[in-house]
Amino acid sequence: MSPSQPPAPATGKLGILTPGMGAVSTTFIAGVLAARKGYAQPFGSLSQLSHIRLGKRTDGRNPLIKDLVPLAGLDDLEFGGWDPYSDDAYTSAMKAGVLDARDIEGIGDELRAVRPYPAVFSSRWVKNLEGIDQVKEAATHMDLAERLMEDIDHFRGERGVDRLVMVWCGSTEAYEEPSAVHSDLQAFEQGLKDNDPAISPSQIYAYAALKMKVPFANGAPNLTVDTPALVELAAQEEVPISGKDFKTGQTLMKTMVAPGLKARMLGVRGWFSTNILGNRDGEVLDDPDSFRSKEVSKLGVLEQILQPEVYPELYGDIYHKVRINYYPPRGDDKEGWDSIDIFGWLGYPMQIKIDFLCKDSILAAPIVLDLALFMDLAARSGWAGVQEWLSFYFKSPQSAPGLYPENDLFIQLTKLKNTLRHMMGEELITHLGTEYYEEV
């Protein structure tokens, strides 16, 4: 990543492809369309609403991020994707029940025009879904990947887009450790031809995207691009990748609260987290294998932030439990409870209780927008491979082999903004501040 040349301009149209056209994807698309028409604001989106300080505090330079870096405009976005259900985006959004019907009627025609391609799908990887009506059939995984590439080509031509990004908005796949087929690109491509059972649908999507030089961001805790084989492919094709698992509800709270406890050197004896969720994601996570993928993603956050190996007396013996319960009446309105047992001066115990009543897709939609725009920006900057500077958006950020991921939300935000400054040849902000007093 070098600022030797500024990013290329965001000319023409940007196509955003989402494997998965359920609650998250349709909420994202509807929000962008509503913002275009001026009757909604893209709240939650750094790319649209956040300012970024440049230079000294006394310089008064504080532009919007979108005015500093050349991002694609909302008017220049086109939407497409895949889903095992044939519903168009309007029907899918109505079934998801995230948005009030009154809020999407004004964009109904635009939503109805977004129809998903048949999906690459396997009930071996995602269980508990019924009524599926459009799944691609092919002899091998490689054939499926080629069918996806044909879809990408078709979308590019039909919508007249100049650039593309792909953001995984599909369901959580069953947990599985990497195997020999993921060890390098040659083994992976042979596995695609041999129908290796360790290759999941999300990995087929990622392979197709990268072969078509389409940046890929992974919004679920699946392995997907977090394997040596697909990291190698991203480098070979010079395409950005990032992941994994959108940081939305309970984990968002953890990455806010845990850094504060650590900053004050307050100990933690236990952190019990439970959720109820009734949308398609909750239904999928009711399967133990899919839940295991989510559990691994969620459990790793505290350990990295609190560093128990560095502070064993404060965090070396934490009991950390995470549960997710499928509760259909709640729909997309997730409720996350955290009961945290902490201790302070002389070891005296205290407690923190958090009850976060959130809307999962409302929190995820601006993440999809930001990732799409920033991944496109990275591609136009000539950056390839893992984009760790986008860790801000993920529960389990992908990083270089042997390098622990950074989960502290505030360090992640500093990293993101400093990367944008670096990209545009601006001075990095360290917050040291000694220069103000040296001048006195």
N, C-alpha and C positions, 0 to 999 in steps of 0.2 A: 504494500500500500504506500504509494509515493505521490506527493503533490506535484510531481514534475510537470503535469499538465492538468488543467481544470477539466471537470466533467464535460462531455459533449452535451450540446443543448438537447432539451426534451422536445424535439420536433415531432410532429405527427401524432398518431394515436398509440396508446398503450393498452394492450389487451391483458386482462387479469383473468386467469383460468383457475378455477377452484375444483379439485376433486372433492366431491361432497357439495350438495346443494340443499342442505337442510337449514336449520335455524340460524347458525352463524353466518353462512354464506348469504342467505336471502336478507338477513338483517343488515349486513354490510352493503349489499347492492342497493337495497331500498333507501338506506341512509344517504348514500352518495347521490342517488337520483333526487331525493328530497332536497339535499343541500344545493344541488344544481339549480333547482327551481326557486331557491331562496326562502322556503318555508320551514327549514330545519337547520340546525347548526351541527357541525361535526365534533361535538363535545367528546373528549377523551383522546383526540388525535393530536399528537405532538407535531406532526408534519403540517397540520393546518392551523393550529392555535398557539403553539408554544413559541416564545421569543428566545433568542440566544444572545448572550452578552458577548461583545467583541471589544478587545482592548481593555483599558483600565475602567474601573467603576466611574471615574470622573469624566470619561470620554462621552458618556451618554449614547453609546452605540448599542442598540438593543433591538435588532430587526426580528421579524418573524423568521423562523427557520425556512419557510418556503420562499422568502425573499432573499435569503442568503445563498441557498443552493438551488440549482435548476431542476425542480421537481415537475413531473407531469401534472397538468392541471386536471381538476375534477371533470371538466367538460370534455377532456380528451380520453376518457376511460371507456373501454368496452368490456363487457362481461360475458363469460362463458364457463363451461365446466362439464362435469360428469356426475351422474348419480344413479344408483340402482333403482330409484323410483322415477317414473317418466314425467312427474308433475313439473309444469313450468314454474318459474320463480315466484309468480303471484300466488299460485295454488299452494306451493310449498310454504310460502310465508304465512298464508292464512292458516294452514294446518299446524305450523309451528306455534302460532299464537303468541309470539313475542311482541309484535306490533299491533296496535289497535287498527282495525279495518279502516277507520276514518283517516288514519295517517298514511295509508298506502293507496287509497282510491285515486288520488291525483296523479299517481305514477303507475297505475294499473296496467296501462297499455305497454309501457316500457318493460315492466316486470314480466308480462305475458310473452314478450318477445325473447326472453332469455330461457331457452329450453336446453336441458342437459343432454349430452351425448350418453349412450349406454355405458355403464361403468365396468371397469375391471373389478370384480368382487368375488370373494370367497367366504362362505360361512365357516370355513375352518379358521379364518382369522377374525371375523366379526360375527358373533352369534346374536340371537335374540331379536333379529329383525324379521318381520313377516310382511308378506304382500309385495315383495320385490318383483318388479315387472320388466326390467331391462338390464341385462348383463351380457357383456361381450363373450362370445364363444370363439375359441381358437385352439389349435392343436397344441401349441406350446406357449410358455411365458414370453418367449421372444416374439412369437406371432402377435400376442396381445400388445406388447410394447410397440410393434410396428403399426398396429391398428390405432393406438393412441397417437403416434406420430402423424398418421393420416388425418386424425381429428384436428390436431394442432395446425396442420397445413390448411385444412378446410376452413377452420375458424379464421386463420390469418387472411385468407383470400376473401372469405365472405364478409368479414367486418372491415377489411382494408386497414389492418393495424400495422404499424411500423416496428413495434417491439412487443414482447410478451414477457410475463412473469407467471409463475404458478405458485399458489399458496394452498397447502393441504388443509382443507376444512372438513375432511371426512372423519369417520368414527375411529375410536381407539382400537387398534389391533391387539390380538392376544400377545402376551409377553413371550419373548423368546430371545435367548442369548445369541450373539453372532456365531456363525459356524464357519466351516472351511470355505463355503461358497462366497462368503463376504470378505475373504482375506485379500483379494486383489481383483482387478478388473477382468483379467483373463478368466479366472475361476468363476466370477459372477456371470459373465457372458455365456460361458459353457453351461452354467446352471440354468440360465434362461432357456437355452436350447433343450436342456435335459429335463425341464419341468421340476427343478429341485424344490422339494416341499418347504425348504427354509426361506424361500424368496416370497415375500408378502406382496399383496397388491400395491401398497404404497411405494414399495421399492421399484415396481414395474413402472409406475407413474414417474417416479424420480428419474429412472434410467431414460425413459422416453423424453422427458423434458430436457435433461442435460445433453442428450444426443442431438436435440434440436436447438441447443444453445439458449435454452430458456432458464433463467434463474429460478431456483426452487427453495421455498421456505416451508418448513414442516411445523404445522400447528398442533400436532398430536404427540403423545409420548412414544410413538413407534420408533423403531430403529431408523428406517427409511434412509436418509443420507448420512446417518451417523455410523458409517462403516468404512473401512479402508478402501473397499472397491469403489464406492460412489464418491468418496473424497478424491480418489485417483481420477475418476472420470471427470469430475468438476475441474480439476487442474488441467487435464488433457484438453478439454473443450474450452477452457478459460471462462468458466461460468461461476457466478456466486451461488453459494448455498448457505442456509442458516436453519436453526432449529434448537430445541424442539419443545413443543407443548405450550400453547398460549398461556401466559401468566394472567389469570383473570381474578377469580374470587379469593378463596382461602389462602392460596399461596401468595397472592399479591399482598394480603395482610401480613403474612409471615415475613416477607422480605422488607416490609416497612417496620414492623415491631421488633424483630430479632436484632437488626443493627442498632436500634436504640438501647436495648437491654445490654448488648455487648459494649456499646460506647460508654455506658455508666458502670460497667463491671458488675452488673447484677446477675446473680447465678440463676440457672434454670434446672429444676429437678424433674419436671415433666411437662409435656405439651400434648394434650389430647385434642384431636381434631376429628369432627364428624360432619357430614354433609347430607342433605336431602335434595334430590333433583329429579324432575319428572319428564325431561325431554328425551329426544332420541339418544343423546349422549348418556343420560342416566340409565336408559334401558340397556344400552350396550354394556355399560360398566357393571350391570347386574350380573354379568358373566364373570366368574373368578379370574379367568385368564386375561380378559381385557382389563379388569380392575388391577391386576398385578402390574401391568404396564404403567398405569396411572399412579399406583402406590410407590413404585420405584422413583418415578419423576418427582413426586411430592416429598418423599422422605429425605432425599438428598440435599434439600435446600438448607435446612437448619445446620446440618453438619458442616457444610462449607462456610456458612456465615459465622457460626459460633466458634469454630476451630477447637474442638475438644482436646486435640493433641497438644495445642499450645496452652490452653486454659483448663487443665484437667480438674482443678478444684472448683471451677465454676460450671463447666459443661461436660465433664467427663463421664457422668453417669445419668444422662437424661433418658427418661422413658418417653419415647415419641411414638404415638399411635395415630394412624389415619384411617378413617372409614368413609365410604360413600354408600348411601342407601337410595335405591330407586323408589320414588314416591310419586306416582302418576298425578295426583291432584295438584301438585305444585307446578307442573309444567316447566317452563324455562326459569321460573323464579327459584333460584338456588338459595338455600339457607345453610350457612356454614357456622358451626359453633366451635370455638376454641376455648379450652380451659387450660390456663397456664399457671403452673406452680413455680414461683420464683422465690429467691431469698436475697437478703441484703446484709447490711451491717451486722456483724457478729452472728450471721447465719439465721437471722429471724425470718420466718416465712411470710410470704404475701401471695396474693393471687390476682390474676388478670382474667376477665371474662370478655370474650368478643362474640357478638351475634351479628353476623354480616348477612343481611337479607338483600341479595343482589340479583341482577338479571344477567345470567351467564353470557348470552349472546350480545347484550348491550355493551358489556365490557370487552368482548372479543372483537366486535365489528371494527372499532377504530384501530385495533392491532392489525387486522387484515389489511386495512388501507395503508397504514404506515409501513408495514413490511413490504407491500407491493411497490410503493413509491420509493422506498429506500433501497430495495434490492435492484430496482431499475436504475436508480442513481449509481449504485455500485458498479453495475454492468457498464454504464456509460463512462465510468471513471477508469475502466480497464482493470477492475479488481476481480479476482477469481478465488474460488475455494471458500473456506469457512469465514463468514462475516461475524466475528465474535463481538464487534461493536454493537450488534443488534441484540445482545443478550438481555437487554432491558425488557424485551417482549416475551421472554421464555421462562418456563419453570425449570427446565433442565438444559441450560445453554450449551450448545455444541462448541467445543474448543479444540485446539491442536492436540494431537496425541501426547500424553504425558503431562498435559497442562490442566490444572484444576479449573473448572468454570467459576466465574465470579457471579454470586447470587445476590449480593447486597444491592438493593434497588438504587441507592443513591450513588454508589460507585459506578453502577451500570449507566446511570443518566450522565454522569460526568464523562464517562468513556464515550458515550454516543455523541454528546455535544462537542467534545474535543476532537473526535474523528471528523465531524463536519467542519470544524475550524481548520483542521489539518488539510482536509480536502480542498478548501478554498484558499490555502496559503495564509490563514490568519494565525496569530499568536495563540498558543494553548493557554488555558486559564488554570493556574495551579492553586489559586486562592491563598497564596502566601501573604501577599499584601504589604510586604516590607517597603516597597517602593513609595508608598504614600507617606511613610514616616521618615524615609531618608531624604525626602524633598523638603521637609519642614525646616 
